[in-house]
Amino acid sequence: MSVLDETHRNYSGAWLAALIVALVASVAGLIWSYSLSNRLATQQTELDEATKANVKLAAEMRETDAHLKVDTEELSNSLGVSQKQMDARAQAIVSREEQDEANAKQLASAQKQTAQQVAAVSSDVSGVKSDVGGVKTDLSNTQNQLATTISQLTSMRGDLDGHSTLIARNHDELELLKHKGDRNYYEFTLLKGQKKPVGTVNLELNKADTKKNTFSLTVVSDDKPVQKKDKGINEPLQFYSGKDSMLFEIVVNSINSKKQITGYLSVPKNAPLPPTVP
């Protein structure tokens, strides 16, 4: 084998070795590139997920911040209202204490005035007791005088069934009869031709004679006319009226003229009252 051939063989072996090394290096590079590409893809995926997570976390943080802001404002407002309520409550307590103190002073003053008034009333009562004793005496005297005066009133028989009755001859004696309290009395003045309501009846003067002191009139009771003719003054004119047939009496005290007389109507205490004029 010549030197050239040896050299050529060595060169070929070296080239082949270099080629093998290059192939191995290329395969290794491809494997490393593929591995690196997979790692990069995995890292990119993780980075994307991390980015999404950061975006979600940021949104949640913004929402949390908003809730915290609202809660903080509400808490601030609540604290402000509570403070106002506490201030108002404290002011109300102070005002109540001042009012209680004023009431206590007023009560003490009122008690003092009451004590003074009680003392004055006690003094007045002593005087009133003396006055009452005098009034009782005066009342007893008045009752005695009234009884005496009433006993002096004229008792006359009426024109109906001979009923006897006390009559009043004038206004003063009529007042005495009213005080007696067993009948009601209605005073009247009649003009000739005039129909006038007196109590629950109607009266009409028909004729009056000043010389003879006589008169004639018509009594309308229970829608029925009753004639009373040629009667004298202070003569009880009697008639029954009402569904219970109560005894009514008319007494004429004076004949003022041919056209006018005055007197009164006497009715039982339990007789119906005349209608009131609206």
FENHU-V927187 format. One record per residue. N is the residue number from 1. D_CENTER is the distance of its C-alpha to the mean C-alpha in Angstrom with 2 decimals. Layout:
<<N	D_CENTER> <N	D_CENTER>>
This chain:
<<1	146.17> <2	146.34> <3	144.22> <4	142.56> <5	141.52> <6	140.20> <7	138.29> <8	136.94> <9	135.83> <10	134.12> <11	132.34> <12	131.21> <13	130.00> <14	128.13> <15	126.59> <16	125.65> <17	124.11> <18	122.24> <19	121.09> <20	119.92> <21	118.08> <22	116.53> <23	115.47> <24	114.01> <25	112.22> <26	110.91> <27	109.68> <28	108.08> <29	106.50> <30	105.19> <31	103.77> <32	102.18> <33	100.80> <34	99.32> <35	97.79> <36	96.47> <37	95.04> <38	93.24> <39	91.88> <40	90.77> <41	89.05> <42	87.34> <43	86.27> <44	85.03> <45	82.93> <46	81.55> <47	80.93> <48	79.06> <49	76.93> <50	76.33> <51	75.34> <52	72.89> <53	71.50> <54	71.15> <55	69.37> <56	66.94> <57	66.46> <58	65.84> <59	63.18> <60	61.53> <61	61.68> <62	60.05> <63	57.27> <64	56.88> <65	56.80> <66	54.05> <67	51.96> <68	52.64> <69	51.57> <70	48.25> <71	47.67> <72	48.60> <73	46.15> <74	43.33> <75	44.28> <76	44.40> <77	40.96> <78	39.59> <79	41.22> <80	39.81> <81	36.20> <82	36.76> <83	38.12> <84	35.13> <85	32.81> <86	35.01> <87	35.00> <88	31.22> <89	30.94> <90	33.54> <91	31.80> <92	28.50> <93	30.52> <94	32.20> <95	28.99> <96	27.51> <97	30.76> <98	30.68> <99	27.09> <100	28.20> <101	31.20> <102	29.26> <103	26.89> <104	30.03> <105	31.52> <106	28.49> <107	28.51> <108	32.22> <109	31.85> <110	29.14> <111	31.38> <112	34.28> <113	32.47> <114	31.30> <115	34.90> <116	36.12> <117	33.67> <118	34.67> <119	38.27> <120	37.68> <121	35.82> <122	38.68> <123	41.07> <124	39.11> <125	38.96> <126	42.71> <127	42.97> <128	40.49> <129	42.58> <130	45.56> <131	43.72> <132	42.50> <133	46.10> <134	47.14> <135	44.37> <136	45.43> <137	48.95> <138	48.00> <139	45.89> <140	48.81> <141	51.13> <142	48.88> <143	48.63> <144	52.38> <145	52.92> <146	50.59> <147	52.41> <148	55.70> <149	54.71> <150	53.38> <151	56.64> <152	58.45> <153	56.67> <154	58.99> <155	58.93> <156	60.33> <157	61.02> <158	59.25> <159	60.99> <160	59.69> <161	61.44> <162	62.10> <163	58.63> <164	58.59> <165	55.58> <166	54.70> <167	54.55> <168	53.46> <169	56.06> <170	53.84> <171	50.30> <172	50.55> <173	51.74> <174	48.97> <175	46.41> <176	48.15> <177	47.86> <178	44.13> <179	43.82> <180	45.78> <181	42.72> <182	44.39> <183	44.16> <184	42.21> <185	44.10> <186	43.90> <187	46.23> <188	47.83> <189	50.45> <190	52.32> <191	54.43> <192	57.30> <193	56.53> <194	52.77> <195	50.65> <196	47.65> <197	44.72> <198	44.58> <199	42.13> <200	42.38> <201	45.96> <202	47.89> <203	50.84> <204	53.68> <205	56.54> <206	59.87> <207	62.38> <208	62.66> <209	65.93> <210	65.86> <211	69.42> <212	68.98> <213	65.34> <214	64.53> <215	62.07> <216	61.16> <217	57.73> <218	56.05> <219	53.05> <220	51.03> <221	49.15> <222	47.88> <223	49.41> <224	52.82> <225	54.78> <226	56.60> <227	59.32> <228	59.84> <229	63.19> <230	65.03> <231	62.75> <232	63.05> <233	60.60> <234	58.74> <235	59.71> <236	56.91> <237	56.56> <238	55.08> <239	53.77> <240	51.61> <241	48.39> <242	45.66> <243	45.89> <244	46.43> <245	49.22> <246	48.00> <247	50.41> <248	49.51> <249	51.63> <250	52.42> <251	54.22> <252	55.62> <253	56.32> <254	58.13> <255	59.88> <256	59.33> <257	61.54> <258	62.91> <259	59.64> <260	57.00> <261	56.08> <262	53.25> <263	52.03> <264	49.18> <265	47.97> <266	47.39> <267	45.43> <268	44.52> <269	41.25> <270	39.99> <271	41.07> <272	38.62> <273	36.85> <274	37.65> <275	35.28> <276	32.95> <277	33.61> <278	30.65>>
